[in-house]
Amino acid sequence: MASLPLLTATPSGDVLELRPGGSWTAANVTTLEALSDTVNEQLDRAKTVKVDMAEVRELDTLGAWLLEKISRRATSAGHRADIVGVADNYAGLIEEVHQVNRRNPARAPAPNPVVAKVNDIGRYAIGATEDVRVFLQMLGSLSLALAGVLRRPRSLRLTSLVYQLYKVGWQAIPIVVLITFLIGAIIAQQGIFHFRKFGADSYVVDMVGILVLRELGVLIVAIMVAGRSGSAYTAELGSMKMREEIDALSTMGLDPTEVLILPRVIALICALPILAFIGSMAALYGGGLVAWFYGGMEPAVFIARLREAVSVTHFEVGIIKAPFMALVIGIVACSEGLRVKGSAESLGKQTTTSVVKSIFLVIVLDGLFAIFFASIGM
């Protein structure tokens, strides 16, 4: 029968001699931990600790680690610790435990800030190149799917298209009208407030009309559609990708681009110009109300001035941009949805990325169109 564990502490001046004995094994773990705790105060006071293991009859990894813990407590306080009297059959175990967590990994050298910045730029460039590749790949897939629909008109998912038009277009009208109405009202209020100082109140109509019809009307609506419908597209396709429904469509011999993506993109292209028109009218109406109640300009005067300030060209400039913005939003939203991996974190990340990229590209596209129309005199 194994003997009970023992630990005798004999202080002699600055030297503390510890004599463990008996069975230092996992079967006596509770007793061993209590014994090792009883000598902690003496370990802190002694300058030299000597552990004599001559009387240890049984030893396993747990017992060896407790003895090593005693030794490390002494050395961590700046004292000397020696383990003697180790039996030959336990010497390898004691040495192995002694080496545990001794090898501290070398610190990595501090990176050169210039090299790190160049490395970051390179990573961003690679990421941008990958985004362009994915965008062009999705554009090509959409073109092939559209060509197939033109050859076989019955293959168009008309029910899905109408449903997406309802979601993207009809359901978006209230929020689009509200936001654009407020934008038009704010522009008119600020314009009247500042133009009044120069006696140029009437020029507020020019500013509101041209700004809304050419730029802000379609831009605000496109940003709202990117945040509302683009994120929904990414979340829907991403969820289907996580549940392997898209792979199931491919297994069934159906083209996911034709079945899922094409109706959504066509719905966006059809709905965004209509929403841009409705939003522009709401913004002009908001500007007219503010000009009436805040600026004292009669509605008849506002409308007459608006006819002089704007032309059909301004309206055309705004509406021409809408389908292209819708195409960009649809491609980005759907491609990001297909890049979702198998986790909810990936779905949230790609949805956020979709909205950010869509808004960024919409603003860039608006700037490019502004340069183009200025160069051709529109």
C-alpha positions as CSV (number, residue, x, y, z in Angstrom):
1,M,0.0,0.0,0.0
2,A,1.4,3.4,-0.9
3,S,2.5,5.6,2.0
4,L,1.0,9.0,2.7
5,P,2.8,12.1,1.4
6,L,5.0,14.1,3.8
7,L,6.8,17.4,3.6
8,T,9.1,18.3,6.4
9,A,10.5,21.9,6.6
10,T,13.7,22.5,8.6
11,P,14.9,26.1,8.7
12,S,18.6,26.7,9.5
13,G,19.6,30.3,9.4
14,D,19.1,31.5,5.8
15,V,18.7,27.9,4.6
16,L,15.4,26.1,4.4
17,E,15.7,22.3,3.9
18,L,12.6,20.6,2.6
19,R,12.3,16.8,2.9
20,P,9.3,15.4,0.8
21,G,8.5,11.8,1.5
22,G,6.0,9.1,0.8
23,S,3.8,9.0,-2.3
24,W,3.7,12.2,-4.4
25,T,1.1,11.2,-6.9
26,A,-2.2,12.4,-8.3
27,A,-4.1,10.1,-5.9
28,N,-3.0,12.4,-3.0
29,V,-3.5,15.7,-4.9
30,T,-5.5,17.4,-2.1
31,T,-3.0,16.5,0.6
32,L,0.0,17.5,-1.6
33,E,-1.5,21.0,-2.5
34,A,-2.1,21.6,1.2
35,L,1.5,20.5,2.1
36,S,3.0,22.8,-0.6
37,D,0.9,25.7,0.6
38,T,2.2,25.4,4.2
39,V,5.8,26.2,3.3
40,N,5.0,29.3,1.1
41,E,5.9,31.8,3.9
42,Q,9.1,30.1,4.7
43,L,10.1,30.0,1.1
44,D,9.7,33.8,0.9
45,R,12.0,34.3,3.9
46,A,14.7,31.8,3.1
47,K,17.7,32.8,0.9
48,T,18.5,29.2,0.0
49,V,16.1,26.3,-0.5
50,K,17.3,22.7,-0.5
51,V,14.8,20.0,-1.5
52,D,16.0,16.5,-0.5
53,M,14.0,13.9,-2.3
54,A,15.7,10.9,-0.9
55,E,12.6,9.7,1.0
56,V,10.1,10.0,-1.9
57,R,8.8,6.6,-2.6
58,E,6.4,7.3,-5.5
59,L,6.3,10.2,-8.0
60,D,4.3,11.2,-11.0
61,T,3.9,14.3,-13.1
62,L,1.6,16.0,-10.6
63,G,4.0,15.5,-7.7
64,A,7.0,16.5,-9.9
65,W,5.2,19.7,-10.9
66,L,4.4,20.6,-7.3
67,L,8.0,20.2,-6.3
68,E,9.1,22.3,-9.3
69,K,6.5,24.9,-8.3
70,I,8.2,25.1,-4.9
71,S,11.5,25.5,-6.6
72,R,10.3,28.2,-9.0
73,R,8.7,30.2,-6.1
74,A,12.0,30.4,-4.5
75,T,13.9,31.4,-7.6
76,S,11.3,34.0,-8.6
77,A,12.0,35.8,-5.3
78,G,15.7,35.9,-6.2
79,H,16.7,33.0,-4.0
80,R,18.6,29.8,-4.7
81,A,16.9,26.5,-5.0
82,D,18.5,23.0,-5.3
83,I,16.9,19.7,-5.7
84,V,19.0,16.7,-4.5
85,G,18.6,13.1,-3.7
86,V,16.6,12.3,-6.8
87,A,16.2,8.6,-7.5
88,D,17.5,7.5,-10.9
89,N,14.1,6.4,-12.1
90,Y,12.6,9.8,-11.4
91,A,15.5,12.0,-12.7
92,G,14.2,12.1,-16.3
93,L,10.7,13.2,-15.1
94,I,12.2,15.9,-12.8
95,E,14.3,17.2,-15.7
96,E,11.4,17.2,-18.1
97,V,9.2,19.1,-15.7
98,H,12.0,21.5,-15.0
99,Q,12.2,22.5,-18.7
100,V,8.4,23.2,-19.0
101,N,7.7,26.9,-20.0
102,R,11.4,27.7,-19.8
103,R,11.9,28.6,-23.4
104,N,10.6,32.1,-23.9
105,P,10.1,32.9,-27.6
106,A,12.3,35.6,-29.0
107,R,10.6,38.9,-29.6
108,A,10.0,39.6,-33.2
109,P,12.0,42.6,-34.3
110,A,10.1,45.9,-34.7
111,P,9.0,46.3,-38.3
112,N,10.4,49.1,-40.3
113,P,7.5,51.7,-40.5
114,V,8.2,52.4,-44.1
115,V,8.3,48.8,-45.1
116,A,5.1,48.2,-43.1
117,K,3.3,51.0,-44.9
118,V,4.4,49.8,-48.3
119,N,3.2,46.3,-47.3
120,D,-0.2,47.7,-46.3
121,I,-0.4,49.6,-49.6
122,G,0.4,46.4,-51.4
123,R,-2.3,44.5,-49.6
124,Y,-4.8,47.2,-50.3
125,A,-3.8,47.1,-54.0
126,I,-4.3,43.3,-54.1
127,G,-7.7,43.6,-52.4
128,A,-8.7,46.3,-54.9
129,T,-7.6,44.2,-57.8
130,E,-9.6,41.2,-56.4
131,D,-12.7,43.5,-56.0
132,V,-12.4,44.6,-59.7
133,R,-12.0,41.0,-60.8
134,V,-15.1,39.9,-58.9
135,F,-17.1,42.9,-60.2
136,L,-16.2,42.2,-63.8
137,Q,-16.9,38.5,-63.3
138,M,-20.4,39.3,-62.0
139,L,-20.9,41.7,-64.9
140,G,-20.0,39.0,-67.4
141,S,-22.2,36.5,-65.7
142,L,-25.1,38.9,-65.8
143,S,-24.5,39.6,-69.5
144,L,-24.5,35.9,-70.3
145,A,-27.7,35.4,-68.3
146,L,-29.3,38.4,-70.0
147,A,-28.3,37.0,-73.4
148,G,-29.9,33.7,-72.5
149,V,-33.1,35.4,-71.5
150,L,-33.2,37.4,-74.7
151,R,-32.9,34.1,-76.7
152,R,-35.5,32.4,-74.5
153,P,-37.8,35.1,-73.1
154,R,-39.9,32.5,-71.2
155,S,-36.8,31.7,-69.1
156,L,-37.2,35.1,-67.4
157,R,-38.4,34.7,-63.8
158,L,-41.3,37.2,-64.2
159,T,-42.9,36.4,-60.8
160,S,-39.5,37.0,-59.1
161,L,-39.0,40.2,-61.1
162,V,-42.4,41.6,-60.1
163,Y,-41.8,40.7,-56.5
164,Q,-38.4,42.4,-56.4
165,L,-39.9,45.5,-58.1
166,Y,-42.5,45.6,-55.3
167,K,-39.8,45.3,-52.6
168,V,-37.3,47.6,-54.2
169,G,-39.6,50.1,-55.7
170,W,-43.1,50.3,-54.2
171,Q,-42.1,49.7,-50.6
172,A,-39.3,52.2,-50.8
173,I,-41.5,55.1,-52.0
174,P,-42.5,56.4,-48.5
175,I,-39.0,56.6,-47.1
176,V,-37.6,58.1,-50.3
177,V,-40.3,60.8,-50.4
178,L,-39.8,61.6,-46.7
179,I,-36.0,61.9,-47.0
180,T,-35.9,63.8,-50.3
181,F,-38.7,66.2,-49.1
182,L,-36.6,67.0,-46.0
183,I,-33.4,67.4,-48.1
184,G,-35.1,69.8,-50.4
185,A,-36.6,71.8,-47.5
186,I,-33.2,72.0,-45.8
187,I,-31.5,73.2,-48.9
188,A,-34.1,75.9,-49.5
189,Q,-34.0,77.1,-45.9
190,Q,-30.3,77.4,-45.9
191,G,-30.2,79.1,-49.3
192,I,-32.9,81.6,-48.2
193,F,-31.1,82.3,-44.9
194,H,-27.8,83.1,-46.6
195,F,-29.0,84.6,-49.9
196,R,-31.3,87.0,-48.0
197,K,-28.2,88.9,-46.9
198,F,-27.5,89.8,-50.5
199,G,-31.1,90.4,-51.6
200,A,-30.9,87.3,-53.8
201,D,-33.8,85.3,-52.4
202,S,-35.1,84.3,-55.8
203,Y,-31.8,82.5,-56.7
204,V,-32.8,79.9,-54.1
205,V,-35.1,78.4,-56.8
206,D,-32.2,78.1,-59.2
207,M,-30.1,76.4,-56.6
208,V,-32.8,73.9,-55.4
209,G,-34.0,73.1,-59.0
210,I,-30.6,72.5,-60.6
211,L,-29.0,70.8,-57.5
212,V,-31.9,68.4,-57.0
213,L,-32.6,67.5,-60.7
214,R,-28.9,67.1,-61.7
215,E,-27.2,65.8,-58.6
216,L,-28.8,65.4,-55.2
217,G,-32.1,63.8,-56.3
218,V,-30.6,60.7,-57.9
219,L,-27.6,60.6,-55.6
220,I,-29.6,60.6,-52.4
221,V,-32.0,58.0,-53.7
222,A,-29.2,55.8,-54.9
223,I,-27.5,56.0,-51.5
224,M,-30.8,55.1,-49.8
225,V,-31.3,52.2,-52.2
226,A,-27.8,50.9,-51.6
227,G,-28.4,51.0,-47.9
228,R,-31.9,49.5,-48.0
229,S,-32.0,47.1,-51.0
230,G,-28.3,46.5,-51.5
231,S,-27.9,45.3,-48.0
232,A,-31.0,43.1,-48.3
233,Y,-29.7,41.5,-51.5
234,T,-26.4,40.7,-49.8
235,A,-28.0,39.3,-46.7
236,E,-30.5,37.2,-48.7
237,L,-27.9,35.7,-51.0
238,G,-25.4,35.3,-48.2
239,S,-28.0,33.3,-46.1
240,M,-28.7,31.1,-49.1
241,K,-24.9,30.6,-49.6
242,M,-24.6,29.6,-45.9
243,R,-27.4,27.1,-46.2
244,E,-26.0,25.7,-49.5
245,E,-29.1,26.6,-51.4
246,I,-27.1,28.1,-54.2
247,D,-25.1,24.9,-54.6
248,A,-28.4,23.0,-54.6
249,L,-29.6,25.1,-57.6
250,S,-26.4,24.4,-59.5
251,T,-26.8,20.6,-58.7
252,M,-30.3,20.8,-60.1
253,G,-28.9,22.2,-63.4
254,L,-30.2,25.8,-62.8
255,D,-28.0,28.9,-63.2
256,P,-28.0,30.8,-59.9
257,T,-27.2,34.1,-61.8
258,E,-30.3,33.7,-64.0
259,V,-32.6,32.5,-61.2
260,L,-31.5,34.7,-58.3
261,I,-29.4,37.7,-59.5
262,L,-30.8,38.7,-62.8
263,P,-34.3,39.5,-61.5
264,R,-32.9,41.5,-58.7
265,V,-30.6,43.6,-60.9
266,I,-33.3,44.2,-63.5
267,A,-35.7,45.3,-60.7
268,L,-33.1,47.8,-59.4
269,I,-32.5,49.2,-62.9
270,C,-36.2,49.7,-63.5
271,A,-37.0,51.0,-60.0
272,L,-34.2,53.4,-59.4
273,P,-35.1,55.9,-62.2
274,I,-38.7,56.0,-61.0
275,L,-37.6,56.5,-57.4
276,A,-35.2,59.2,-58.5
277,F,-38.0,61.0,-60.3
278,I,-40.3,60.7,-57.3
279,G,-37.6,61.8,-55.0
280,S,-36.7,64.8,-57.1
281,M,-40.3,65.9,-57.2
282,A,-40.6,65.5,-53.4
283,A,-37.4,67.6,-52.9
284,L,-38.8,70.4,-55.2
285,Y,-42.1,70.3,-53.3
286,G,-40.2,70.6,-50.0
287,G,-38.1,73.4,-51.3
288,G,-41.3,75.2,-52.6
289,L,-43.1,74.9,-49.2
290,V,-40.1,76.3,-47.3
291,A,-39.7,79.1,-49.9
292,W,-43.4,79.9,-49.3
293,F,-43.6,79.7,-45.5
294,Y,-40.0,80.7,-44.6
295,G,-39.1,83.0,-47.5
296,G,-42.4,84.5,-48.3
297,M,-42.3,83.4,-52.0
298,E,-45.7,82.6,-53.5
299,P,-46.0,79.1,-55.1
300,A,-46.8,80.7,-58.5
301,V,-43.6,82.8,-58.3
302,F,-41.6,79.7,-57.3
303,I,-43.0,77.6,-60.2
304,A,-42.4,80.4,-62.7
305,R,-38.9,81.0,-61.5
306,L,-38.3,77.2,-61.6
307,R,-39.4,77.1,-65.3
308,E,-36.8,79.7,-66.1
309,A,-34.0,78.2,-64.0
310,V,-34.2,74.5,-65.1
311,S,-34.7,72.7,-68.4
312,V,-35.3,69.2,-69.6
313,T,-31.5,68.8,-69.9
314,H,-31.1,69.0,-66.2
315,F,-33.7,66.4,-65.7
316,E,-32.1,64.1,-68.3
317,V,-28.7,64.4,-66.7
318,G,-30.1,63.1,-63.4
319,I,-32.2,60.3,-64.9
320,I,-29.5,59.0,-67.2
321,K,-27.3,58.3,-64.2
322,A,-29.9,56.2,-62.4
323,P,-29.8,52.9,-64.3
324,F,-26.0,52.9,-64.2
325,M,-26.0,53.5,-60.4
326,A,-28.6,50.8,-60.0
327,L,-26.4,48.3,-62.0
328,V,-23.4,49.1,-59.8
329,I,-25.4,48.6,-56.6
330,G,-26.9,45.4,-57.8
331,I,-23.6,43.9,-59.0
332,V,-21.8,44.8,-55.7
333,A,-24.6,43.6,-53.5
334,C,-25.0,40.3,-55.2
335,S,-21.3,39.6,-55.6
336,E,-20.7,40.4,-51.9
337,G,-23.6,38.0,-51.0
338,L,-21.9,35.2,-52.9
339,R,-18.6,35.8,-51.1
340,V,-20.2,35.0,-47.7
341,K,-18.5,32.1,-45.9
342,G,-20.2,29.8,-43.4
343,S,-20.5,32.0,-40.4
344,A,-22.8,34.8,-39.2
345,E,-19.8,37.0,-38.7
346,S,-18.9,36.6,-42.4
347,L,-22.5,37.5,-43.4
348,G,-22.4,40.7,-41.3
349,K,-19.0,41.7,-42.7
350,Q,-20.0,41.2,-46.3
351,T,-23.3,43.1,-45.8
352,T,-21.4,46.0,-44.3
353,T,-18.8,45.8,-47.1
354,S,-21.6,45.8,-49.7
355,V,-23.2,49.0,-48.4
356,V,-19.8,50.8,-48.1
357,K,-18.6,49.8,-51.6
358,S,-22.0,50.6,-53.2
359,I,-22.1,54.1,-51.7
360,F,-18.5,54.7,-52.6
361,L,-19.0,53.6,-56.2
362,V,-22.2,55.5,-56.6
363,I,-20.5,58.7,-55.5
364,V,-17.5,58.0,-57.8
365,L,-19.9,57.3,-60.7
366,D,-21.7,60.5,-60.0
367,G,-18.4,62.4,-60.2
368,L,-17.5,60.7,-63.5
369,F,-20.8,61.5,-65.0
370,A,-20.5,65.2,-63.9
371,I,-17.2,65.4,-65.7
372,F,-18.6,63.7,-68.8
373,F,-21.7,65.9,-69.0
374,A,-19.6,69.0,-68.5
375,S,-17.3,68.0,-71.3
376,I,-20.2,67.5,-73.8
377,G,-21.9,70.7,-72.7
378,M,-24.9,69.3,-70.8
